[in-house]
Amino acid sequence: MITGEPSRWLREAERVLVSTRVFDLKSVTFRHPKRGTEREFIVANAPDWVNVVARTPDDRLVLVRQFRFGSDDFSLELPGGVLEKGEDPVSGGVRELLEETGYGGGKVRLLGSVFANPAIQNNRCHFVLVDGAVPSGPMNWDHDEEIQVSTSPVADVLSWARTGGITHSLSVAALMIFEGSRGV
């Protein structure tokens, strides 16, 4: 049994196993500093993502519904996507919101960031609040995107996040941080 502070493993070496347009799969060797043991771990090296909580002036949240290939099903979630290399999360959030939904405007700020799945991924997901979002321009979907855009009252969306109506974990996390930032 280990008691006290856990040890920080030391990163020794890495190699790319598979490189895709979405992420690289790496084999990374770590050494335990006290036991001296070395182990190989698989890490998904992916770019950072952004999810946008876009609240309209009439206290509704902008949502997207789209087909997701991983779950082989439709998903109701917050707008968002992959950040460009070096892109600021707030700027990327504003860009993704406009591209996916046609909404923009309002006051914009970073709500927070989380590691998507630190057990196997090295990227973060940033949560951006766009407060006062209004239809602002044309949508510009990626080649494989087909998105249904809707708005729903904030209270309803938060309820769906708490009761399984929204199942995208990063959307749920963003909504919980948003809810906490409102003092609810």
Backbone as CSV, one residue per row, in Angstrom:
resi,resn,N_x,N_y,N_z,CA_x,CA_y,CA_z,C_x,C_y,C_z
1,MET,0.842,-1.186,0.000,0.000,0.000,0.000,0.883,1.243,0.000
2,ILE,0.562,2.184,-0.878,1.302,3.436,-0.946,0.559,4.464,-0.110
3,THR,1.286,5.124,0.764,0.684,6.187,1.556,1.412,7.481,1.272
4,GLY,0.769,8.570,1.559,1.405,9.855,1.322,1.261,10.294,-0.119
5,GLU,2.137,11.178,-0.503,2.115,11.776,-1.844,2.545,10.757,-2.899
6,PRO,1.771,10.601,-4.002,2.202,9.680,-5.058,3.431,10.230,-5.782
7,SER,4.190,9.340,-6.367,5.396,9.732,-7.094,5.063,10.228,-8.493
8,ARG,5.844,11.181,-8.957,5.722,11.638,-10.345,6.635,10.762,-11.193
9,TRP,6.057,10.007,-12.106,6.828,9.159,-12.995,7.666,10.037,-13.918
10,LEU,8.808,9.527,-14.327,9.721,10.270,-15.198,9.563,9.800,-16.638
11,ARG,9.336,10.750,-17.515,9.151,10.443,-18.935,10.525,10.139,-19.537
12,GLU,10.672,8.970,-20.130,11.967,8.530,-20.653,12.080,8.664,-22.175
13,ALA,11.139,8.093,-22.887,11.224,8.079,-24.350,9.825,7.955,-24.928
14,GLU,9.701,8.335,-26.185,8.409,8.193,-26.846,8.620,7.977,-28.332
15,ARG,7.637,7.343,-28.936,7.648,7.156,-30.384,6.216,7.156,-30.879
16,VAL,6.027,7.661,-32.074,4.699,7.708,-32.680,4.393,6.329,-33.265
17,LEU,3.266,5.772,-32.873,2.825,4.486,-33.398,1.960,4.681,-34.636
18,VAL,1.047,5.654,-34.559,0.125,5.939,-35.646,-0.124,7.444,-35.661
19,SER,-0.094,7.993,-36.855,-0.393,9.410,-37.006,-1.641,9.552,-37.866
20,THR,-2.654,10.263,-37.339,-3.894,10.458,-38.078,-4.174,11.954,-38.189
21,ARG,-5.215,12.308,-38.920,-5.558,13.731,-39.037,-6.147,14.277,-37.748
22,VAL,-6.591,13.403,-36.836,-7.214,13.827,-35.586,-6.228,13.829,-34.419
23,PHE,-5.383,12.825,-34.334,-4.400,12.741,-33.247,-3.308,11.752,-33.608
24,ASP,-2.220,11.809,-32.853,-1.147,10.824,-32.956,-1.258,9.880,-31.770
25,LEU,-1.071,8.610,-32.009,-1.018,7.628,-30.945,0.451,7.356,-30.659
26,LYS,0.872,7.598,-29.413,2.278,7.457,-29.054,2.478,6.350,-28.028
27,SER,3.624,5.717,-28.117,4.102,4.824,-27.078,5.081,5.649,-26.254
28,VAL,4.798,5.773,-24.962,5.643,6.597,-24.092,6.147,5.730,-22.940
29,THR,7.448,5.724,-22.742,8.047,4.974,-21.647,8.237,5.902,-20.454
30,PHE,7.731,5.459,-19.301,7.893,6.189,-18.046,8.636,5.292,-17.058
31,ARG,9.436,5.927,-16.192,10.166,5.201,-15.142,9.691,5.720,-13.794
32,HIS,9.409,4.776,-12.886,9.015,5.155,-11.532,10.273,5.571,-10.776
33,PRO,10.301,6.733,-10.150,11.529,7.251,-9.546,12.009,6.476,-8.322
34,LYS,11.132,5.801,-7.620,11.531,5.067,-6.414,11.744,3.591,-6.690
35,ARG,10.827,3.006,-7.444,10.920,1.571,-7.720,11.876,1.259,-8.864
36,GLY,12.125,2.259,-9.726,13.029,2.063,-10.856,12.425,1.284,-12.008
37,THR,11.180,0.910,-11.913,10.542,0.146,-12.977,10.190,1.055,-14.145
38,GLU,10.292,0.498,-15.337,9.895,1.219,-16.545,8.679,0.524,-17.131
39,ARG,7.738,1.364,-17.634,6.532,0.826,-18.251,6.214,1.633,-19.494
40,GLU,5.652,0.947,-20.470,5.203,1.612,-21.693,3.714,1.933,-21.543
41,PHE,3.347,3.176,-21.891,1.959,3.611,-21.853,1.595,4.177,-23.220
42,ILE,0.345,4.047,-23.578,-0.143,4.592,-24.843,-0.824,5.927,-24.548
43,VAL,-0.414,6.963,-25.280,-0.944,8.308,-25.085,-1.473,8.828,-26.420
44,ALA,-2.699,9.352,-26.384,-3.269,10.018,-27.555,-2.834,11.481,-27.498
45,ASN,-2.013,11.872,-28.453,-1.503,13.234,-28.545,-2.419,14.012,-29.485
46,ALA,-3.291,14.843,-28.890,-4.309,15.538,-29.674,-4.214,17.043,-29.449
47,PRO,-4.718,17.819,-30.391,-4.765,19.268,-30.178,-5.811,19.608,-29.108
48,ASP,-5.698,20.799,-28.535,-6.700,21.253,-27.579,-8.022,21.499,-28.281
49,TRP,-9.102,21.427,-27.511,-10.444,21.645,-28.006,-11.051,22.828,-27.279
50,VAL,-12.188,23.286,-27.778,-12.948,24.340,-27.121,-14.433,24.010,-27.220
51,ASN,-15.163,24.257,-26.135,-16.618,24.165,-26.122,-17.157,25.522,-25.698
52,VAL,-18.274,25.923,-26.293,-18.793,27.267,-26.085,-20.175,27.232,-25.446
53,VAL,-20.275,27.885,-24.299,-21.564,28.129,-23.670,-22.006,29.494,-24.194
54,ALA,-22.952,29.488,-25.120,-23.420,30.727,-25.753,-24.827,31.027,-25.244
55,ARG,-24.912,32.094,-24.447,-26.210,32.500,-23.872,-26.759,33.680,-24.658
56,THR,-28.010,33.559,-25.062,-28.667,34.624,-25.826,-29.190,35.695,-24.855
57,PRO,-29.530,36.869,-25.368,-30.069,37.922,-24.501,-31.344,37.523,-23.760
58,ASP,-32.107,36.547,-24.293,-33.332,36.106,-23.614,-33.105,34.848,-22.759
59,ASP,-31.850,34.638,-22.303,-31.470,33.579,-21.355,-31.721,32.171,-21.887
60,ARG,-31.309,31.954,-23.115,-31.353,30.628,-23.737,-29.914,30.250,-24.097
61,LEU,-29.636,28.960,-24.199,-28.322,28.480,-24.620,-28.404,27.911,-26.028
62,VAL,-27.373,28.180,-26.802,-27.279,27.664,-28.170,-26.738,26.236,-28.094
63,LEU,-27.460,25.322,-28.735,-27.078,23.909,-28.753,-26.952,23.427,-30.187
64,VAL,-26.177,22.366,-30.358,-26.067,21.714,-31.653,-26.401,20.236,-31.476
65,ARG,-27.020,19.682,-32.488,-27.301,18.239,-32.533,-26.679,17.740,-33.816
66,GLN,-25.823,16.718,-33.653,-25.128,16.190,-34.821,-24.790,14.727,-34.620
67,PHE,-24.536,14.053,-35.719,-24.137,12.649,-35.682,-22.687,12.579,-35.224
68,ARG,-22.404,11.663,-34.291,-21.047,11.446,-33.796,-20.602,10.035,-34.154
69,PHE,-19.459,9.946,-34.802,-18.977,8.667,-35.316,-18.527,7.722,-34.209
70,GLY,-17.960,8.243,-33.135,-17.509,7.395,-32.030,-18.642,6.655,-31.356
71,SER,-19.735,7.358,-31.095,-20.886,6.734,-30.440,-21.872,6.130,-31.437
72,ASP,-21.679,6.426,-32.731,-22.567,5.948,-33.790,-24.013,6.370,-33.506
73,ASP,-24.141,7.639,-33.054,-25.466,8.130,-32.692,-25.460,9.659,-32.741
74,PHE,-26.631,10.236,-32.581,-26.747,11.680,-32.521,-26.443,12.162,-31.112
75,SER,-25.927,13.380,-31.019,-25.546,13.949,-29.739,-26.026,15.393,-29.667
76,LEU,-26.693,15.731,-28.563,-27.061,17.106,-28.269,-25.960,17.666,-27.389
77,GLU,-25.367,18.783,-27.815,-24.193,19.282,-27.103,-23.991,20.765,-27.357
78,LEU,-22.967,21.298,-26.725,-22.569,22.679,-26.952,-21.751,22.762,-28.236
79,PRO,-21.788,23.896,-28.908,-20.920,24.071,-30.079,-19.446,24.029,-29.645
80,GLY,-18.602,23.605,-30.551,-17.172,23.569,-30.225,-16.388,22.825,-31.273
81,GLY,-15.100,22.715,-31.021,-14.258,22.011,-31.965,-12.798,22.100,-31.615
82,VAL,-11.982,21.777,-32.579,-10.534,21.721,-32.415,-9.940,23.123,-32.558
83,LEU,-9.040,23.454,-31.654,-8.308,24.708,-31.768,-7.165,24.546,-32.760
84,GLU,-6.914,25.583,-33.526,-5.759,25.594,-34.424,-4.498,25.694,-33.579
85,LYS,-3.387,25.204,-34.074,-2.127,25.244,-33.332,-1.812,26.689,-32.937
86,GLY,-1.634,26.935,-31.644,-1.306,28.254,-31.129,-2.490,29.197,-30.977
87,GLU,-3.696,28.729,-31.333,-4.867,29.593,-31.268,-5.314,29.807,-29.821
88,ASP,-5.630,31.027,-29.487,-6.159,31.375,-28.177,-7.539,30.719,-28.008
89,PRO,-7.813,30.096,-26.847,-9.101,29.423,-26.667,-10.313,30.344,-26.828
90,VAL,-10.215,31.575,-26.380,-11.353,32.491,-26.515,-11.602,32.810,-27.988
91,SER,-10.550,33.119,-28.726,-10.697,33.385,-30.165,-11.204,32.152,-30.894
92,GLY,-10.683,30.995,-30.533,-11.130,29.750,-31.159,-12.585,29.454,-30.843
93,GLY,-13.008,29.756,-29.630,-14.401,29.543,-29.265,-15.346,30.426,-30.068
94,VAL,-14.961,31.684,-30.225,-15.765,32.612,-31.028,-15.831,32.115,-32.472
95,ARG,-14.710,31.651,-32.999,-14.661,31.130,-34.375,-15.546,29.903,-34.526
96,GLU,-15.406,28.945,-33.619,-16.199,27.711,-33.696,-17.688,27.996,-33.566
97,LEU,-18.069,28.907,-32.663,-19.478,29.246,-32.484,-20.065,29.786,-33.788
98,LEU,-19.365,30.699,-34.416,-19.855,31.280,-35.665,-19.903,30.230,-36.774
99,GLU,-18.828,29.427,-36.899,-18.784,28.412,-37.958,-19.922,27.396,-37.832
100,GLU,-20.169,26.931,-36.602,-21.152,25.859,-36.415,-22.587,26.353,-36.341
101,THR,-22.801,27.566,-35.803,-24.170,27.999,-35.504,-24.585,29.309,-36.156
102,GLY,-23.626,30.109,-36.603,-23.941,31.431,-37.120,-24.127,32.465,-36.020
103,TYR,-23.932,32.073,-34.756,-24.078,33.005,-33.630,-22.736,33.666,-33.302
104,GLY,-22.814,34.863,-32.749,-21.632,35.584,-32.302,-22.055,36.763,-31.454
105,GLY,-21.105,37.662,-31.230,-21.388,38.868,-30.455,-21.380,38.616,-28.964
106,GLY,-21.643,39.678,-28.211,-21.722,39.574,-26.766,-20.377,39.639,-26.084
107,LYS,-20.419,39.528,-24.770,-19.202,39.512,-23.953,-18.644,38.096,-23.948
108,VAL,-17.341,37.995,-24.072,-16.702,36.686,-24.184,-15.638,36.548,-23.106
109,ARG,-15.614,35.381,-22.467,-14.559,35.108,-21.475,-14.342,33.607,-21.331
110,LEU,-13.176,33.275,-20.835,-12.829,31.880,-20.562,-13.458,31.472,-19.235
111,LEU,-14.230,30.392,-19.250,-14.833,29.863,-18.027,-13.879,28.936,-17.281
112,GLY,-13.072,28.180,-18.012,-12.174,27.219,-17.398,-11.668,26.223,-18.419
113,SER,-10.864,25.293,-17.950,-10.277,24.270,-18.810,-10.169,22.969,-18.027
114,VAL,-10.282,21.857,-18.734,-10.108,20.541,-18.119,-9.275,19.671,-19.056
115,PHE,-8.658,18.632,-18.504,-8.072,17.594,-19.335,-9.214,16.683,-19.764
116,ALA,-9.309,16.411,-21.058,-10.411,15.617,-21.589,-10.443,14.218,-20.974
117,ASN,-9.311,13.549,-20.934,-9.172,12.232,-20.311,-7.691,12.032,-20.013
118,PRO,-7.218,12.525,-18.853,-5.781,12.517,-18.571,-5.152,11.128,-18.446
119,ALA,-5.962,10.093,-18.373,-5.406,8.740,-18.305,-4.717,8.367,-19.611
120,ILE,-5.264,8.846,-20.746,-4.706,8.431,-22.029,-4.522,9.578,-23.022
121,GLN,-4.996,10.783,-22.691,-4.891,11.916,-23.611,-4.100,13.049,-22.955
122,ASN,-3.406,13.828,-23.795,-2.604,14.927,-23.249,-3.196,16.300,-23.538
123,ASN,-4.369,16.356,-24.129,-4.938,17.653,-24.505,-5.934,18.159,-23.476
124,ARG,-6.233,19.449,-23.607,-7.192,20.101,-22.727,-8.396,20.544,-23.541
125,CYS,-9.517,20.682,-22.860,-10.703,21.278,-23.446,-10.983,22.562,-22.677
126,HIS,-11.089,23.645,-23.402,-11.322,24.962,-22.816,-12.786,25.314,-22.983
127,PHE,-13.347,25.960,-21.970,-14.755,26.341,-21.985,-14.852,27.856,-22.060
128,VAL,-15.564,28.326,-23.063,-15.703,29.757,-23.312,-17.170,30.136,-23.158
129,LEU,-17.405,31.252,-22.475,-18.746,31.809,-22.348,-18.892,32.981,-23.310
130,VAL,-19.919,32.917,-24.139,-20.312,34.048,-24.984,-21.659,34.490,-24.451
131,ASP,-21.678,35.602,-23.754,-22.881,36.097,-23.106,-23.500,37.210,-23.942
132,GLY,-24.705,36.976,-24.440,-25.369,37.931,-25.319,-25.230,37.537,-26.780
133,ALA,-25.109,36.233,-27.038,-24.935,35.721,-28.406,-26.203,35.936,-29.234
134,VAL,-26.006,36.369,-30.461,-27.111,36.597,-31.400,-26.714,36.063,-32.771
135,PRO,-27.690,35.738,-33.625,-27.338,35.349,-34.991,-26.502,36.462,-35.626
136,SER,-25.345,36.089,-36.183,-24.381,37.099,-36.641,-23.837,36.889,-38.042
137,GLY,-24.049,35.734,-38.613,-23.479,35.494,-39.926,-23.765,34.092,-40.404
138,PRO,-23.235,33.768,-41.556,-23.479,32.432,-42.118,-22.668,31.364,-41.392
139,MET,-23.220,30.159,-41.389,-22.490,29.015,-40.852,-21.472,28.556,-41.889
140,ASN,-20.413,27.925,-41.428,-19.361,27.438,-42.319,-18.890,26.082,-41.792
141,TRP,-19.694,25.053,-42.047,-19.413,23.732,-41.513,-18.217,23.084,-42.186
142,ASP,-17.555,22.198,-41.422,-16.528,21.336,-42.006,-17.209,20.388,-42.996
143,HIS,-16.403,19.779,-43.857,-16.916,18.917,-44.925,-17.850,17.819,-44.418
144,ASP,-17.546,17.226,-43.258,-18.326,16.096,-42.753,-19.406,16.500,-41.750
145,GLU,-19.612,17.794,-41.519,-20.586,18.245,-40.527,-21.957,18.501,-41.139
146,GLU,-22.979,18.115,-40.406,-24.375,18.484,-40.640,-24.918,18.755,-39.250
147,ILE,-25.286,19.987,-38.988,-25.616,20.389,-37.626,-27.010,20.998,-37.569
148,GLN,-27.779,20.544,-36.601,-29.064,21.161,-36.294,-28.818,22.109,-35.121
149,VAL,-29.098,23.391,-35.309,-28.884,24.410,-34.290,-30.210,24.731,-33.622
150,SER,-30.181,24.835,-32.291,-31.389,25.204,-31.554,-30.991,26.022,-30.333
151,THR,-31.967,26.649,-29.719,-31.755,27.308,-28.431,-32.801,26.783,-27.465
152,SER,-32.418,26.691,-26.198,-33.324,26.239,-25.147,-33.051,27.038,-23.890
153,PRO,-34.058,27.177,-23.030,-33.852,27.921,-21.788,-32.690,27.351,-20.959
154,VAL,-31.933,28.239,-20.344,-30.774,27.822,-19.542,-31.166,26.760,-18.531
155,ALA,-32.249,26.956,-17.811,-32.658,25.996,-16.777,-32.904,24.609,-17.366
156,ASP,-33.517,24.546,-18.545,-33.762,23.251,-19.186,-32.460,22.557,-19.554
157,VAL,-31.528,23.307,-20.147,-30.258,22.716,-20.578,-29.473,22.204,-19.376
158,LEU,-29.442,22.976,-18.290,-28.741,22.521,-17.084,-29.397,21.267,-16.516
159,SER,-30.693,21.199,-16.570,-31.402,20.004,-16.117,-31.046,18.796,-16.983
160,TRP,-31.001,18.995,-18.295,-30.628,17.893,-19.197,-29.208,17.397,-18.909
161,ALA,-28.308,18.324,-18.582,-26.923,17.929,-18.266,-26.871,17.100,-16.989
162,ARG,-27.734,17.409,-16.045,-27.737,16.679,-14.769,-28.473,15.348,-14.853
163,THR,-29.368,15.192,-15.830,-30.227,13.996,-15.853,-30.006,13.084,-17.060
164,GLY,-28.982,13.335,-17.861,-28.663,12.435,-18.966,-29.238,12.824,-20.307
165,GLY,-29.887,13.957,-20.416,-30.376,14.411,-21.711,-29.253,14.912,-22.600
166,ILE,-28.198,15.386,-21.969,-26.962,15.738,-22.670,-25.912,14.769,-22.155
167,THR,-25.301,13.992,-23.063,-24.383,12.928,-22.644,-22.933,13.165,-23.053
168,HIS,-22.671,14.219,-23.798,-21.289,14.538,-24.178,-20.594,15.070,-22.925
169,SER,-19.617,14.320,-22.428,-19.017,14.628,-21.126,-18.414,16.029,-21.060
170,LEU,-17.833,16.500,-22.139,-17.217,17.828,-22.111,-18.272,18.928,-22.127
171,SER,-19.398,18.685,-22.762,-20.509,19.640,-22.678,-21.062,19.671,-21.256
172,VAL,-21.199,18.506,-20.642,-21.684,18.453,-19.261,-20.722,19.204,-18.339
173,ALA,-19.422,18.977,-18.501,-18.436,19.671,-17.664,-18.532,21.182,-17.862
174,ALA,-18.630,21.623,-19.103,-18.731,23.061,-19.376,-19.987,23.646,-18.740
175,LEU,-21.086,22.931,-18.827,-22.343,23.421,-18.259,-22.277,23.467,-16.731
176,MET,-21.607,22.518,-16.107,-21.477,22.530,-14.656,-20.587,23.700,-14.201
177,ILE,-19.534,23.967,-14.936,-18.688,25.126,-14.618,-19.468,26.426,-14.836
178,PHE,-20.217,26.488,-15.917,-21.072,27.650,-16.180,-22.070,27.847,-15.046
179,GLU,-22.728,26.760,-14.645,-23.717,26.852,-13.560,-23.065,27.357,-12.281
180,GLY,-21.889,26.833,-11.962,-21.170,27.270,-10.767,-20.743,28.724,-10.820
181,SER,-20.445,29.195,-12.021,-20.003,30.593,-12.172,-21.170,31.570,-12.005
182,ARG,-22.381,31.064,-12.079,-23.580,31.910,-11.937,-24.024,31.999,-10.497
183,GLY,-23.382,31.225,-9.592,-23.782,31.241,-8.194,-25.073,30.476,-7.929
184,VAL,-25.405,29.544,-8.830,-26.638,28.768,-8.682,-26.408,27.638,-7.695
